[in-house]
Amino acid sequence: MNLAEIIDPYVSHQRSLGMRFDATAKILRSFQRAVGAIDAEQINEERVRRFLDRSGLTATWHTKYYALNGFFRFAMQRGLLERSPMPYLIPKRPAYATPYIYSPEELRNLLDATATLNARCPKSGQSPGVAPQTLRTLILLLYGSGLRLSEALSLTTDDVDLSAQCLG
């Protein structure tokens, strides 16, 4: 049984459960093209690993892994494959982002740079979109509170307690 004869029922089954399943279907089609026109039983761990490693060890690697893992589990449950060719051990996900804390000198330089935003655009003569004092206040708020930008921008006057000097 070739791979397409298993992928189509799997995608149809997942969609019948109410899932859009577009991204996973795309990954499975890509896998089908990568391994070529071979019988599903000929797919081994090495071929799967080669497909996964094309993108390097990123979040995409894990997305592909879980898409293929679900597919091969489906095939085994229906007796279409005897064993799963998926690698048993999977590498740890890479760190999403490394936090960085600005030094006092870097913070001073960043705050000093906000003053340069007061200049008008030489071509259009328009003033900047954000006033330098507003940007300076936002930088200090982010630095002092540890808020994310979206959190800081969604603050309202109800979130601020001026008498206690804190954010609620």
Backbone as a printed PyTorch tensor [residue, N CA C, xyz], in Angstrom:
tensor([[[  0.8540,  -1.1670,   0.0000],
         [  0.0000,   0.0000,   0.0000],
         [  0.9080,   1.2400,   0.0000]],

        [[  0.6610,   2.1580,  -0.9570],
         [  1.5200,   3.3380,  -1.0040],
         [  1.0430,   4.3890,   0.0050]],

        [[  1.8730,   5.3880,   0.2090],
         [  1.6360,   6.3940,   1.2450],
         [  0.3660,   7.1990,   1.0040]],

        [[  0.0890,   7.5650,  -0.2450],
         [ -1.1000,   8.3660,  -0.5610],
         [ -2.3820,   7.6400,  -0.1770]],

        [[ -2.3870,   6.3030,  -0.2950],
         [ -3.5690,   5.5180,   0.0470],
         [ -3.8400,   5.4980,   1.5480]],

        [[ -2.8570,   5.9200,   2.3460],
         [ -3.0520,   6.0080,   3.7940],
         [ -3.2820,   7.4650,   4.2060]],

        [[ -2.5830,   8.3920,   3.5460],
         [ -2.6920,   9.8050,   3.9040],
         [ -4.1070,  10.3200,   3.6580]],

        [[ -4.6790,   9.9990,   2.5110],
         [ -6.0170,  10.5130,   2.1790],
         [ -7.0850,  10.1170,   3.2080]],

        [[ -7.1660,   8.8350,   3.6050],
         [ -8.1570,   8.4810,   4.6310],
         [ -7.8570,   9.1270,   5.9850]],

        [[ -6.5780,   9.2840,   6.3020],
         [ -6.2110,   9.9120,   7.5830],
         [ -6.6660,  11.3660,   7.6220]],

        [[ -6.3920,  12.1020,   6.5630],
         [ -6.7950,  13.5100,   6.4990],
         [ -8.3250,  13.6060,   6.5190]],

        [[ -8.9870,  12.7430,   5.7610],
         [-10.4600,  12.7420,   5.7470],
         [-11.0260,  12.4370,   7.1250]],

        [[-10.4160,  11.4730,   7.8130],
         [-10.8690,  11.1100,   9.1560],
         [-10.7360,  12.2900,  10.1200]],

        [[ -9.5950,  12.9610,  10.0920],
         [ -9.3720,  14.0920,  10.9980],
         [-10.3330,  15.2350,  10.6850]],

        [[-10.5640,  15.4640,   9.4160],
         [-11.5040,  16.5360,   9.0350],
         [-12.9420,  16.1770,   9.4100]],

        [[-13.2750,  14.8890,   9.3740],
         [-14.6250,  14.4770,   9.7820],
         [-14.8440,  14.6970,  11.2730]],

        [[-13.7450,  14.8060,  12.0340],
         [-13.8370,  15.0850,  13.4630],
         [-13.9580,  16.5820,  13.7420]],

        [[-13.9620,  17.3780,  12.6720],
         [-14.1530,  18.8230,  12.8220],
         [-12.8730,  19.6290,  12.7630]],

        [[-11.7660,  18.9880,  12.4930],
         [-10.4930,  19.7200,  12.4100],
         [-10.2960,  20.2400,  10.9980]],

        [[ -9.6320,  21.4090,  10.9000],
         [ -9.2950,  21.9110,   9.5540],
         [ -8.1710,  21.0790,   8.9730]],

        [[ -7.1650,  20.8180,   9.7670],
         [ -6.1000,  19.8780,   9.4390],
         [ -5.2850,  20.2550,   8.2060]],

        [[ -5.2210,  21.5420,   7.8700],
         [ -4.4970,  21.9820,   6.6740],
         [ -2.9820,  21.8620,   6.8420]],

        [[ -2.4670,  22.3480,   7.9640],
         [ -1.0150,  22.3540,   8.1690],
         [ -0.4670,  20.9310,   8.2130]],

        [[ -1.1320,  20.0440,   8.9360],
         [ -0.6680,  18.6620,   9.0330],
         [ -0.7810,  17.9630,   7.6830]],

        [[ -1.8410,  18.2300,   6.9550],
         [ -1.9910,  17.6330,   5.6200],
         [ -0.8430,  18.0770,   4.7180]],

        [[ -0.4540,  19.3310,   4.8440],
         [  0.6630,  19.8470,   4.0460],
         [  1.9760,  19.1390,   4.4150]],

        [[  2.1860,  18.9280,   5.7120],
         [  3.3900,  18.2270,   6.1740],
         [  3.3980,  16.7960,   5.6330]],

        [[  2.2630,  16.1250,   5.6790],
         [  2.1900,  14.7480,   5.1910],
         [  2.4280,  14.6680,   3.6890]],

        [[  1.9010,  15.6350,   2.9250],
         [  2.1480,  15.6640,   1.4700],
         [  3.6310,  15.9090,   1.1930]],

        [[  4.2310,  16.7890,   1.9860],
         [  5.6560,  17.0670,   1.8410],
         [  6.4730,  15.8080,   2.1440]],

        [[  6.0810,  15.0790,   3.1670],
         [  6.7560,  13.8230,   3.5090],
         [  6.6090,  12.8230,   2.3750]],

        [[  5.4230,  12.7510,   1.8060],
         [  5.1680,  11.8400,   0.6870],
         [  6.0920,  12.1570,  -0.4890]],

        [[  6.2490,  13.4440,  -0.8010],
         [  7.1500,  13.8390,  -1.8930],
         [  8.6120,  13.5350,  -1.5400]],

        [[  8.9740,  13.7170,  -0.2640],
         [ 10.3660,  13.5140,   0.1530],
         [ 10.7870,  12.0510,   0.0730]],

        [[  9.9050,  11.1330,   0.4490],
         [ 10.2840,   9.7140,   0.4190],
         [ 10.0760,   9.0900,  -0.9500]],

        [[  9.2750,   9.7100,  -1.7930],
         [  9.0710,   9.1910,  -3.1410],
         [  7.9750,   8.1550,  -3.2040]],

        [[  7.8450,   7.5490,  -4.3720],
         [  6.7840,   6.5620,  -4.6210],
         [  7.2410,   5.1880,  -4.1600]],

        [[  7.1590,   4.9710,  -2.8540],
         [  7.5290,   3.6640,  -2.3030],
         [  6.3620,   3.1340,  -1.4850]],

        [[  6.4350,   1.8500,  -1.1930],
         [  5.4260,   1.2190,  -0.3600],
         [  5.5770,   1.7230,   1.0750]],

        [[  4.4680,   1.8780,   1.7750],
         [  4.4970,   2.4210,   3.1400],
         [  5.3310,   1.5500,   4.0770]],

        [[  5.3730,   0.2560,   3.8480],
         [  6.1750,  -0.6460,   4.6990],
         [  7.6740,  -0.4240,   4.5220]],

        [[  8.0880,   0.1970,   3.4210],
         [  9.5080,   0.4480,   3.1750],
         [ 10.0250,   1.7010,   3.8790]],

        [[  9.1430,   2.4520,   4.4870],
         [  9.5630,   3.6540,   5.2010],
         [ 10.1810,   3.2240,   6.5220]],

        [[ 11.4180,   3.6550,   6.7220],
         [ 12.1190,   3.2900,   7.9510],
         [ 12.4930,   4.5450,   8.7450]],

        [[ 13.0720,   4.3290,   9.8890],
         [ 13.4260,   5.4310,  10.7820],
         [ 14.4110,   6.4020,  10.1230]],

        [[ 15.3030,   5.8770,   9.3110],
         [ 16.2970,   6.7290,   8.6420],
         [ 15.6260,   7.7180,   7.6770]],

        [[ 14.6530,   7.2640,   6.9070],
         [ 13.9430,   8.1500,   5.9800],
         [ 13.1570,   9.2180,   6.7440]],

        [[ 12.5320,   8.8190,   7.8360],
         [ 11.7840,   9.7720,   8.6490],
         [ 12.7410,  10.8040,   9.2350]],

        [[ 13.8540,  10.3280,   9.7680],
         [ 14.8400,  11.2290,  10.3830],
         [ 15.3840,  12.2140,   9.3410]],

        [[ 15.6480,  11.7410,   8.1210],
         [ 16.1350,  12.6290,   7.0610],
         [ 15.1240,  13.7310,   6.7520]],

        [[ 13.8370,  13.3660,   6.7000],
         [ 12.7930,  14.3540,   6.4530],
         [ 12.7180,  15.3620,   7.5960]],

        [[ 12.7840,  14.8780,   8.8160],
         [ 12.6960,  15.7760,   9.9700],
         [ 13.9030,  16.7160,  10.0570]],

        [[ 15.0630,  16.1970,   9.7450],
         [ 16.2940,  16.9850,   9.9020],
         [ 16.5060,  18.0220,   8.8100]],

        [[ 15.6730,  18.0160,   7.7750],
         [ 15.8330,  19.0220,   6.7140],
         [ 15.6780,  20.4340,   7.2470]],

        [[ 14.8360,  20.6210,   8.2490],
         [ 14.5990,  21.9700,   8.7830],
         [ 15.4920,  22.2820,   9.9740]],

        [[ 16.3710,  21.3780,  10.3500],
         [ 17.2000,  21.5950,  11.5250],
         [ 16.3640,  21.4100,  12.7830]],

        [[ 17.0080,  21.4950,  13.9380],
         [ 16.2950,  21.3070,  15.1980],
         [ 15.6390,  22.6130,  15.6090]],

        [[ 14.4090,  22.7770,  15.1760],
         [ 13.6250,  23.9720,  15.4740],
         [ 12.2490,  23.5180,  15.9480]],

        [[ 11.3860,  24.4760,  16.1920],
         [ 10.0060,  24.1420,  16.5570],
         [  9.3340,  23.4120,  15.3910]],

        [[  9.7480,  23.7200,  14.1620],
         [  9.2010,  23.0510,  12.9850],
         [  9.5120,  21.5570,  13.0140]],

        [[ 10.6890,  21.2010,  13.4940],
         [ 11.0800,  19.7970,  13.6050],
         [ 10.0420,  19.0660,  14.4490]],

        [[  9.6960,  19.6420,  15.5910],
         [  8.7440,  19.0080,  16.4950],
         [  7.3280,  18.9820,  15.9010]],

        [[  6.9590,  20.0160,  15.1870],
         [  5.6510,  20.0430,  14.5290],
         [  5.5550,  18.9040,  13.5280]],

        [[  6.5970,  18.7300,  12.7250],
         [  6.6300,  17.6380,  11.7520],
         [  6.5900,  16.2790,  12.4560]],

        [[  7.3620,  16.1780,  13.5390],
         [  7.4240,  14.9120,  14.2710],
         [  6.0430,  14.5000,  14.7550]],

        [[  5.3370,  15.4090,  15.3990],
         [  4.0220,  15.0660,  15.9490],
         [  2.9850,  14.8260,  14.8470]],

        [[  3.1270,  15.4910,  13.7120],
         [  2.2260,  15.2340,  12.5860],
         [  2.4450,  13.8150,  12.0530]],

        [[  3.7080,  13.4380,  11.8620],
         [  4.0090,  12.0950,  11.3660],
         [  3.6620,  11.0250,  12.3940]],

        [[  3.9050,  11.3170,  13.6520],
         [  3.6280,  10.3520,  14.7120],
         [  2.1330,  10.0180,  14.7550]],

        [[  1.2790,  11.0300,  14.6670],
         [ -0.1610,  10.7940,  14.6430],
         [ -0.5850,   9.9860,  13.4280]],

        [[  0.0310,  10.3050,  12.2990],
         [ -0.2740,   9.5980,  11.0530],
         [  0.0830,   8.1180,  11.1560]],

        [[  1.2950,   7.8190,  11.6570],
         [  1.7230,   6.4240,  11.7370],
         [  0.9460,   5.6540,  12.8080]],

        [[  0.5320,   6.3090,  13.8740],
         [ -0.3240,   5.6600,  14.8700],
         [ -1.6690,   5.2660,  14.2390]],

        [[ -2.2180,   6.1810,  13.4380],
         [ -3.4730,   5.9240,  12.7140],
         [ -3.3130,   4.6850,  11.8240]],

        [[ -2.2210,   4.6250,  11.0710],
         [ -1.9860,   3.5120,  10.1500],
         [ -1.8220,   2.1960,  10.9060]],

        [[ -1.1440,   2.2310,  12.0470],
         [ -0.9460,   1.0000,  12.8260],
         [ -2.2580,   0.5270,  13.4550]],

        [[ -3.0760,   1.4550,  13.9400],
         [ -4.3450,   1.0900,  14.5680],
         [ -5.2900,   0.4190,  13.5820]],

        [[ -5.1540,   0.7420,  12.3200],
         [ -6.0200,   0.1600,  11.3000],
         [ -5.3760,  -1.0290,  10.5910]],

        [[ -4.2190,  -1.4580,  11.0710],
         [ -3.5410,  -2.6170,  10.5030],
         [ -2.9050,  -2.3670,   9.1510]],

        [[ -2.6910,  -1.0940,   8.8070],
         [ -2.0810,  -0.7630,   7.5160],
         [ -0.5630,  -0.8380,   7.5780]],

        [[ -0.0150,  -0.7040,   8.7760],
         [  1.4220,  -0.8430,   9.0150],
         [  1.6170,  -1.7300,  10.2360]],

        [[  2.7270,  -2.4850,  10.2200],
         [  3.0100,  -3.3530,  11.3620],
         [  3.6990,  -2.6050,  12.4930]],

        [[  4.5630,  -1.6570,  12.1280],
         [  5.3000,  -0.9030,  13.1540],
         [  5.4980,   0.5290,  12.6890]],

        [[  5.7280,   1.3820,  13.6540],
         [  5.9350,   2.7920,  13.3440],
         [  7.4130,   3.0520,  13.0690]],

        [[  7.7230,   3.7790,  12.0060],
         [  9.1230,   4.0920,  11.7110],
         [  9.6150,   5.3470,  12.4430]],

        [[  8.8270,   5.8370,  13.3800],
         [  9.1930,   7.0800,  14.0720],
         [ 10.3640,   6.8520,  15.0250]],

        [[ 11.2990,   7.8170,  15.1090],
         [ 12.3940,   7.7080,  16.0760],
         [ 11.8370,   7.6600,  17.4960]],

        [[ 12.4180,   6.8170,  18.3210],
         [ 11.9220,   6.6500,  19.6810],
         [ 12.2840,   7.8560,  20.5540]],

        [[ 13.5260,   8.2680,  20.4850],
         [ 13.9750,   9.4090,  21.2780],
         [ 13.8820,  10.6880,  20.4520]],

        [[ 13.3030,  11.6940,  21.0300],
         [ 13.2270,  12.9700,  20.3230],
         [ 14.0490,  13.9990,  21.0850]],

        [[ 14.7290,  14.8740,  20.3540],
         [ 15.5490,  15.8860,  21.0310],
         [ 14.6830,  16.9160,  21.7390]],

        [[ 15.2890,  17.5460,  22.7150],
         [ 14.6000,  18.5760,  23.4770],
         [ 14.3730,  19.7890,  22.5870]],

        [[ 13.2480,  20.4560,  22.7980],
         [ 12.9540,  21.6860,  22.0400],
         [ 13.9980,  22.7460,  22.3620]],

        [[ 14.3950,  23.5270,  21.3510],
         [ 15.3380,  24.6120,  21.6300],
         [ 14.6440,  25.6970,  22.4580]],

        [[ 15.4420,  26.4520,  23.1920],
         [ 14.8980,  27.5350,  24.0090],
         [ 14.2300,  28.5580,  23.1010]],

        [[ 13.0720,  29.0480,  23.5370],
         [ 12.3210,  29.9930,  22.7180],
         [ 13.0520,  31.3230,  22.6100]],

        [[ 13.3640,  31.9090,  23.7230],
         [ 14.0530,  33.1940,  23.7200],
         [ 14.8400,  33.3100,  25.0200]],

        [[ 16.0080,  33.8660,  24.9250],
         [ 16.8200,  34.0760,  26.1040],
         [ 16.5460,  35.4780,  26.6240]],

        [[ 16.1470,  35.5890,  27.8880],
         [ 15.8730,  36.9240,  28.4150],
         [ 17.1460,  37.7610,  28.4920]],

        [[ 16.9970,  39.0400,  28.2950],
         [ 18.1330,  39.9440,  28.3690],
         [ 17.7460,  41.1220,  29.2520]],

        [[ 18.5900,  41.4260,  30.2150],
         [ 18.3440,  42.5580,  31.1010],
         [ 19.3610,  43.6380,  30.7600]],

        [[ 18.8460,  44.8110,  30.4300],
         [ 19.7090,  45.9260,  30.0820],
         [ 20.4640,  46.4160,  31.3090]],

        [[ 21.7140,  46.7780,  31.1020],
         [ 22.5010,  47.3810,  32.1840],
         [ 22.0190,  48.8230,  32.3640]],

        [[ 22.3080,  49.4410,  33.5240],
         [ 21.9040,  50.8380,  33.7140],
         [ 22.4490,  51.7710,  32.6260]],

        [[ 23.6580,  51.5040,  32.1550],
         [ 24.2500,  52.3480,  31.0960],
         [ 23.4900,  52.1690,  29.7750]],

        [[ 23.1610,  50.9260,  29.4400],
         [ 22.3910,  50.6860,  28.2120],
         [ 21.0080,  51.3300,  28.2910]],

        [[ 20.3950,  51.2810,  29.4590],
         [ 19.0960,  51.9090,  29.6460],
         [ 19.2030,  53.4180,  29.4700]],

        [[ 20.2580,  54.0230,  30.0450],
         [ 20.4760,  55.4720,  29.8780],
         [ 20.6340,  55.8300,  28.4070]],

        [[ 21.4160,  55.0500,  27.6760],
         [ 21.6170,  55.3030,  26.2450],
         [ 20.3010,  55.1790,  25.4670]],

        [[ 19.4870,  54.2090,  25.8280],
         [ 18.1970,  54.0210,  25.1740],
         [ 17.2740,  55.1960,  25.4580]],

        [[ 17.2600,  55.6510,  26.6990],
         [ 16.4200,  56.7960,  27.0640],
         [ 16.9050,  58.0810,  26.3930]],

        [[ 18.2300,  58.2370,  26.2960],
         [ 18.7860,  59.4210,  25.6240],
         [ 18.4270,  59.4200,  24.1410]],

        [[ 18.3340,  58.2390,  23.5590],
         [ 18.0300,  58.1280,  22.1360],
         [ 16.5950,  58.5470,  21.8250]],

        [[ 15.7110,  58.5150,  22.8200],
         [ 14.3270,  58.9190,  22.5610],
         [ 14.2300,  60.4010,  22.2040]],

        [[ 15.1840,  61.2050,  22.6660],
         [ 15.1630,  62.6420,  22.3610],
         [ 15.3590,  62.8930,  20.8680]],

        [[ 16.0390,  62.0100,  20.1830],
         [ 16.2840,  62.2040,  18.7510],
         [ 15.0140,  61.9790,  17.9270]],

        [[ 14.0000,  61.4030,  18.5340],
         [ 12.7580,  61.1340,  17.8070],
         [ 11.8940,  62.3810,  17.6320]],

        [[ 12.3280,  63.4840,  18.2170],
         [ 11.5590,  64.7150,  18.1210],
         [ 11.7090,  65.3830,  16.7500]],

        [[ 12.7460,  64.9990,  16.0430],
         [ 13.0020,  65.6190,  14.7400],
         [ 11.9390,  65.2000,  13.7290]],

        [[ 11.6170,  66.1240,  12.8380],
         [ 10.6490,  65.8260,  11.7840],
         [ 11.3260,  65.0450,  10.6660]],

        [[ 10.5340,  64.2930,   9.9260],
         [ 11.0440,  63.5160,   8.7960],
         [ 11.5190,  64.4870,   7.7160]],

        [[ 12.7680,  64.3500,   7.2300],
         [ 13.2890,  65.2900,   6.2410],
         [ 12.5210,  65.2950,   4.9150]],

        [[ 12.0060,  64.1550,   4.4930],
         [ 11.3110,  64.0860,   3.2070],
         [  9.8950,  64.6550,   3.2830]],

        [[  9.1170,  64.1670,   4.2590],
         [  7.7110,  64.5570,   4.3070],
         [  7.4260,  65.7130,   5.2630]],

        [[  8.3480,  65.9730,   6.1800],
         [  8.1410,  67.0300,   7.1570],
         [  7.1730,  66.6490,   8.2610]],

        [[  6.7710,  65.3680,   8.3220],
         [  5.8370,  64.9170,   9.3470],
         [  6.5470,  64.7140,  10.6790]],

        [[  5.7850,  64.9250,  11.7580],
         [  6.3420,  64.6700,  13.0900],
         [  6.2600,  63.1710,  13.3690]],

        [[  7.0320,  62.6750,  14.3270],
         [  7.0150,  61.2370,  14.6140],
         [  5.6460,  60.7970,  15.1300]],

        [[  5.3460,  59.5230,  14.9710],
         [  4.0570,  58.9900,  15.3970],
         [  3.8900,  58.9670,  16.9050]],

        [[  4.9730,  58.7360,  17.6270],
         [  4.9290,  58.6770,  19.0860],
         [  5.8100,  59.7900,  19.6250]],

        [[  5.2770,  60.5540,  20.5600],
         [  6.0560,  61.6400,  21.1610],
         [  7.2220,  61.0520,  21.9510]],

        [[  8.3840,  61.7090,  21.9230],
         [  9.5490,  61.1900,  22.6370],
         [  9.2840,  60.9370,  24.1240]],

        [[  8.5280,  61.8220,  24.7620],
         [  8.2460,  61.6430,  26.1940],
         [  7.3670,  60.4040,  26.4320]],

        [[  6.4690,  60.1280,  25.5170],
         [  5.6160,  58.9380,  25.6360],
         [  6.4550,  57.6730,  25.4920]],

        [[  7.3620,  57.6740,  24.5160],
         [  8.2350,  56.5190,  24.3070],
         [  9.1490,  56.3150,  25.5070]],

        [[  9.6600,  57.4020,  26.0470],
         [ 10.5300,  57.3320,  27.2320],
         [  9.7670,  56.7220,  28.4090]],

        [[  8.5290,  57.1660,  28.6030],
         [  7.6980,  56.6330,  29.6870],
         [  7.4190,  55.1490,  29.4800]],

        [[  7.1300,  54.7630,  28.2470],
         [  6.8600,  53.3660,  27.9440],
         [  8.0890,  52.4950,  28.2080]],

        [[  9.2620,  52.9690,  27.8260],
         [ 10.5000,  52.2120,  28.0750],
         [ 10.7140,  52.0290,  29.5680]],

        [[ 10.5340,  53.0890,  30.3390],
         [ 10.7140,  52.9930,  31.7900],
         [  9.6780,  52.0500,  32.4180]],

        [[  8.4520,  52.0970,  31.9180],
         [  7.4100,  51.2060,  32.4220],
         [  7.7650,  49.7480,  32.1400]],

        [[  8.1850,  49.4680,  30.9320],
         [  8.5500,  48.0970,  30.5670],
         [  9.7390,  47.6130,  31.3870]],

        [[ 10.7410,  48.4620,  31.5270],
         [ 11.9490,  48.0900,  32.2500],
         [ 11.6580,  47.8920,  33.7360]],

        [[ 10.8870,  48.8110,  34.3130],
         [ 10.6390,  48.7630,  35.7510],
         [  9.6490,  47.7000,  36.1730]],

        [[  8.6860,  47.3800,  35.3240],
         [  7.6290,  46.4470,  35.7240],
         [  7.8190,  45.0370,  35.1850]],

        [[  8.5720,  44.8980,  34.1150],
         [  8.7470,  43.5800,  33.5040],
         [  7.5530,  43.1610,  32.6610]],

        [[  6.7040,  44.1210,  32.3150],
         [  5.5500,  43.8200,  31.4780],
         [  5.9750,  43.5560,  30.0370]],

        [[  5.1770,  42.7750,  29.3390],
         [  5.3430,  42.6430,  27.8930],
         [  4.7590,  43.8950,  27.2470]],

        [[  5.1840,  44.1820,  26.0250],
         [  4.7060,  45.3810,  25.3400],
         [  3.1860,  45.3720,  25.2140]],

        [[  2.6190,  44.2270,  24.8150],
         [  1.1640,  44.1540,  24.6590],
         [  0.4450,  44.3810,  25.9870]],

        [[  1.0340,  43.9020,  27.0870],
         [  0.4370,  44.1160,  28.4030],
         [  0.4660,  45.5940,  28.7900]],

        [[  1.5990,  46.2390,  28.5230],
         [  1.7290,  47.6590,  28.8600],
         [  0.7730,  48.5060,  28.0290]],

        [[  0.6290,  48.1820,  26.7500],
         [ -0.2430,  48.9680,  25.8850],
         [ -1.7260,  48.7670,  26.2060]],

        [[ -2.0600,  47.6740,  26.8660],
         [ -3.4670,  47.4380,  27.1970],
         [ -3.8350,  47.9250,  28.6030]],

        [[ -2.9090,  48.5600,  29.3080],
         [ -3.2150,  49.1010,  30.6310],
         [ -4.2440,  50.2250,  30.5190]],

        [[ -5.1140,  50.3180,  31.5110],
         [ -6.0890,  51.4050,  31.5830],
         [ -5.8870,  52.1430,  32.9050]],

        [[ -6.5880,  53.2290,  33.0920],
         [ -6.4610,  53.9900,  34.3390],
         [ -6.9400,  53.1690,  35.5330]],

        [[ -7.8120,  52.1920,  35.3050],
         [ -8.2620,  51.3250,  36.3990],
         [ -7.1540,  50.4070,  36.9030]],

        [[ -6.1240,  50.1860,  36.0780],
         [ -5.0160,  49.2940,  36.4590],
         [ -3.9600,  49.9960,  37.2960]],

        [[ -4.0790,  51.3000,  37.4440],
         [ -3.0520,  52.0750,  38.1420],
         [ -3.6160,  52.5940,  39.4670]],

        [[ -2.8690,  52.3650,  40.5510],
         [ -3.2240,  52.9080,  41.8570],
         [ -2.1560,  53.9170,  42.2310]],

        [[ -2.4220,  55.2070,  41.9950],
         [ -1.4270,  56.2470,  42.2170],
         [ -1.1040,  56.4100,  43.7050]],

        [[ -2.0820,  56.2410,  44.5880],
         [ -1.8100,  56.4100,  46.0240],
         [ -0.8780,  55.3250,  46.5400]],

        [[ -1.0170,  54.1140,  46.0350],
         [ -0.1320,  53.0040,  46.4500],
         [  1.0980,  52.9100,  45.5560]],

        [[  1.1390,  53.6860,  44.4850],
         [  2.2280,  53.6730,  43.5070],
         [  2.4950,  52.2770,  42.9550]],

        [[  1.4130,  51.6480,  42.4850],
         [  1.5920,  50.3160,  41.9030],
         [  0.5680,  50.0730,  40.8010]],

        [[  0.8580,  49.0320,  40.0370],
         [ -0.0600,  48.5930,  38.9750],
         [ -0.8990,  47.4640,  39.5310]],

        [[ -2.1860,  47.4630,  39.1830],
         [ -3.0700,  46.4290,  39.7280],
         [ -3.3770,  45.3480,  38.7820]]])
